[in-house]
Structure formats: C-alpha cells, structure tokens
Amino acid sequence: MLTPELNCSFLGMNLTNPLVLASGILGTSPSLMERMALSGAAAITSKSCGPEARAGHPNPVTVAWDCGVLNAIGLTNPGARAEVPLLRETKQRLAALGVPLFASIFAPRLEDYGEVARIIAEAEPDLIEVNISCPNVASEFGTPFSASAESAAAVTRTVRKAVNLPISIKLAPNVPEISLIAQAVVEEGADAITAINTMPAMLIDATAAKPVLSNRTGGLSGPALKPIALRCVYEIAQAVSVPIIGTGGLSSGIDAAEMLMAGATLVGIGSVVINDGPSVFSRICTELATFMKDNGYAQLGDVRGKALT
Amino acid sequence: MNPVGLFSAFRVQQKRTENAYTCSLVLNDSLPDALPGQFVMAWLPGIDERPFSLSDNDPVRITVADVGSFSHALNQLQPGDYLWLRGPLGRGFISRGRSHLLLGGGYGAAPLSFLAKSLCAQGNQVGVCLGARSRADLLLVEEFSSLGCQVWLATEDGSAGKQGLLTALLPEAQNALKPETVYACGPIGMLTTMAAWARTAGLPAQLSFEGVMRCGVGLCGSCELPETTCQQLGLAPGFLVCHDGPVGEISPNHFS
C-alpha cells in the first residue's frame, strides 16, 4: 500500500496534515509560531487576545503530573491593538510556509467581542477562533459564555456581524448537553467548532494544605482530558455538519486517529508539547501515517467519523 | 505526563550566609538526575514561585540574593521550614573536553559551583573567573578554591582582583588554562561579550540565560529570548529559556 495521505481541506484551506497548534500553547510571538509551523504544525492558533492588555495570574500558573497538566495562566495578552502587528508579522511568515493562522480572541463582556474581532480582523488571519470557554477568569468575568446555548449563541451573533472571516467557536466540556450549544452557535453562523477547552479542576498540595495554583482552580489538559474530549466531539459531530477542530489531551498519532474517528476534521495539539517540545508535530504525523498504513486507510477522509457509524 | 511537574516539599536543613545580602538554603534531599545548569521552580504558598538554578544537588542547594519580596521571604526561612520545588527543569551544561573555563558574573556564580563540583569530581581541569561590583558582592569564592579550581577575580571598583569587567580576565585565564570549552552565567551583556570572545578564540561556549519564567515547562512562551539576541548569538529563533535552555550551546562556527 502507498504511504497514506495526511493532507486535508478545512473551510477551503489546504493543509498538509490535520494537526493544529492549540490556542494558549506558545502562540505568543511571530518567532515562536513560525517555529511551530516549521516543526510540522499545519495550522497555528495564536494565544487568546482580548480588548486590553492582561498580565495574567501570579505564579504558580502551571503544574504537570502523571495524568496531565493543570494551568491558570489567566489570559496573558498584549491587548487587541498591540496584537495586530504581531499577528500581521506572523501571518506573513506562516503564509510563506503555506500554514494558515487562526487568531484566538476573548472578551470579558458580550459587547466587547465584536470590537475585538473587528480589530483582530485587520491582521487578516485565516480564521478567528472565539474563546468563550476559558475556565480561569470566572472570578473576574463571571460565568463563561460557553455555559449556556443562549449566551454562546449571543457571542457568535456578535462576532458574525462584526467580521466576514471564517469563525470557529471554542466550547467548554463542563456543560450538560454540548450538542445543544454546538447547534445554537452553528445556527448563528459559526463556520466551525473547536472542542474542547480545558476542564475546570484543582490540585491541592497536602504539605502546604493549599491549592497549588495561585488562581486556586485551573484548566485540566493532557491525557486525563482525552476521553472527555472524544465524547464531546462525538456528540457534536452527530448534531452539526460544520467541521470540528477536535482538541483535548491528544498525545500520539493513535490519539489523533481516535479524534478523527469521533468526527473531527482537524486535531488540536497542545499540552503534549511539554514532553516533546515543538518536534511533537512530526512525531504525531509519523505515528498517524503508520497507523493508517497498518490499518488500510489511504486518506484522512477514510478515518474521519469512522466511530460514528 | 511529567514526573517533575509537581511540587515536592523539602525542608531547609541549613542556612549559610554567602555575603551581606545572599544566603544559600541547603535542603534535606537531592533531586534525582539533576544536572548542573538545570533549574527548579521554588514555591512559597501564598507568596510566589520563582526559578532558581541549583548551586548544588548533594543535597539540593539554592543560593538566593535578597533583592525582592520573594527572595526576601526565602531569606527569612529557618532550618526545619518547608520549601516546595518542582524540577529539575530545562537543559543544563554538558561537559565537553578535559579543561574548562567558567565565568560567573554576580549571582551567576551559583549554578557554576554545581558545575565546577561535578567537573572536578571527574578529574577535569577547571578555572573560574568571578566578577562583581566590589569584594563584598563576590559569591562562593572560597568554595571554588576549595574544590581545586584556579580562580581569577574582577571587581568594578578594584577592591578585589583586577579592576574592571569580568570579561577582561578572559585572555589571562585562557593562557593559563588552555580551555576546550567555556561556560558562563550572568547578565546578558556579559554573555554576549563572552560569546564574541569565544568565537574569536575558536572555542565552543555554553551560556546560561535568564528568562521571565511562568509555566517553566515550555507551554506559555513567556521566557522566549528576544529574536535579536538569538540572531546575534546564532541560536535558532524562538529559543525558550525553560525548554531549550537555560543553557544554550553556541558553536564558534555558528556565531554571527
């Protein structure tokens, strides 16, 4: 059998493989995003950007243990205006490599989402990913917009009106029926869905008798999140027909295949960077191609949605 | 996923005064497989978490200058108190050759003491150049001497050793030692000067960088070295101090 094809199409973009650098992982500068693209990421998501500059939470902001990573960085970003030149520079560097740029945005209030999207659109990213689900700012921003179909739909409507670029809405896992939220955002014009964000969680240090993170709670990612992400994507894929960027705890080519089988079109890669560094992308691609070859899959389309039937 | 990513609680076993504003905290255990040049994230619950290079690992020792609120809190710790560490993190120094020249500017002496101990234990020839503002600011001079290193000193006010910058000691140390590799830790200006000198001398250099450390494990991007620094030193752009460093290796052929 010939070497399996990993190239794929997503909202009219042609990607060399299905792996996307997930938001919040090293998407902070043109040089780092270019480095991730050179390392094999077929699309790059920048770190979420909001209306104003934010320093984020004090340390400790990240810990890792056997089953995953817990983080509460706190949406550190330079503010939308300052982000535009960085994204322009990034877009230019990535375009030379044939790698699309997905720009992640967030806002504390519903009415700010449109303005942030309009400003970020000046950098002409290939897609705007709308982060409505960061679990680490509830003490400042209130309940995330991802918590209900109504509020998720309202953000989608606001961003849809503000920009003509493709938009993907990033959903949270900690809701009773994620498929209803997916349907609501698609009805308001979402071109894609990114699922899932991290899961709210906590680690306590017994000798310190205190939560480990300064924010007390954080977002759980890494291997512990994978089964939750697979379930969410599986349910969303049955409810809507837009493409899904399946993200959450994937750390191998077989994990990527499982996410594609759950119905994802693209596969987000994030916390596993902790183990491998940027070289993780080429490893996962090689493992995915090997899996496909060993199991008689010639192209990604043959794998996609396989577990749904 | 990452066994070094969680905090372990250590107890302070001994507190050693290094100079008027710097102490070393000797802890009650070692970190498995820690290498000279690697760092730990030290945490005091409710106060802060900051990176420190190991100044020894038999047992763990960190050397802390009292220059801010967190380092002040560390300086207040007493024997028996807890200190939480995650690590060892990052890439450390790699011994290359048999004759080694170490350059420590200010607090930069701390990780070099662990390196010197390790190199001397393997029977290598080790020379150390230490520099500071004045005699009172020098760190760990006696420790390097007692390890058997040849030591050169420079102070800006001339109160100990040669008057001037640490890098002015390089030609003399090179003549005496004929090093095969140079290792440096200190302010970025000192590192770039040293790298330029090493290139002229045709020597490989290992530089230990500082960065704004948040996650410490290569996810958040906050410790990236400026792209101009990478270009100047011949490092690949996007160098993460926590993941690619803190020690960056610079070949004399790649320096531009």
Chai-1 contact restraints between the chains, C-beta under 6 A:
chainA,res_idxA,chainB,res_idxB,connection_type,confidence,min_distance_angstrom,max_distance_angstrom,comment,restraint_id
A,I25,B,L219,contact,1.0,0.0,6.0,A-B,restraint_1
A,L26,B,G221,contact,1.0,0.0,6.0,A-B,restraint_2
A,T28,B,G221,contact,1.0,0.0,6.0,A-B,restraint_3
A,S29,B,E224,contact,1.0,0.0,6.0,A-B,restraint_4
A,S31,B,E227,contact,1.0,0.0,6.0,A-B,restraint_5
A,S31,B,P237,contact,1.0,0.0,6.0,A-B,restraint_6
A,S31,B,G238,contact,1.0,0.0,6.0,A-B,restraint_7
A,L32,B,G221,contact,1.0,0.0,6.0,A-B,restraint_8
A,L32,B,E224,contact,1.0,0.0,6.0,A-B,restraint_9
A,L32,B,G238,contact,1.0,0.0,6.0,A-B,restraint_10
A,R35,B,G238,contact,1.0,0.0,6.0,A-B,restraint_11
A,N59,B,D48,contact,1.0,0.0,6.0,A-B,restraint_12
A,N59,B,E49,contact,1.0,0.0,6.0,A-B,restraint_13
A,P60,B,W43,contact,1.0,0.0,6.0,A-B,restraint_14
A,P60,B,E49,contact,1.0,0.0,6.0,A-B,restraint_15
A,V61,B,R214,contact,1.0,0.0,6.0,A-B,restraint_16
A,T62,B,C215,contact,1.0,0.0,6.0,A-B,restraint_17
A,V63,B,G5,contact,1.0,0.0,6.0,A-B,restraint_18
A,V63,B,L6,contact,1.0,0.0,6.0,A-B,restraint_19
A,A64,B,M1,contact,1.0,0.0,6.0,A-B,restraint_20
A,A64,B,N2,contact,1.0,0.0,6.0,A-B,restraint_21
A,A64,B,G5,contact,1.0,0.0,6.0,A-B,restraint_22
A,W65,B,G5,contact,1.0,0.0,6.0,A-B,restraint_23
A,W65,B,L6,contact,1.0,0.0,6.0,A-B,restraint_24
A,G68,B,M1,contact,1.0,0.0,6.0,A-B,restraint_25
A,I73,B,C220,contact,1.0,0.0,6.0,A-B,restraint_26
A,D205,B,F7,contact,1.0,0.0,6.0,A-B,restraint_27
A,T207,B,A9,contact,1.0,0.0,6.0,A-B,restraint_28
A,A208,B,P45,contact,1.0,0.0,6.0,A-B,restraint_29
A,K210,B,P45,contact,1.0,0.0,6.0,A-B,restraint_30
A,G222,B,M1,contact,1.0,0.0,6.0,A-B,restraint_31
A,I274,B,N2,contact,1.0,0.0,6.0,A-B,restraint_32
A,I274,B,V217,contact,1.0,0.0,6.0,A-B,restraint_33
A,I274,B,G218,contact,1.0,0.0,6.0,A-B,restraint_34
A,I274,B,L219,contact,1.0,0.0,6.0,A-B,restraint_35
A,G277,B,G218,contact,1.0,0.0,6.0,A-B,restraint_36
A,G277,B,H243,contact,1.0,0.0,6.0,A-B,restraint_37
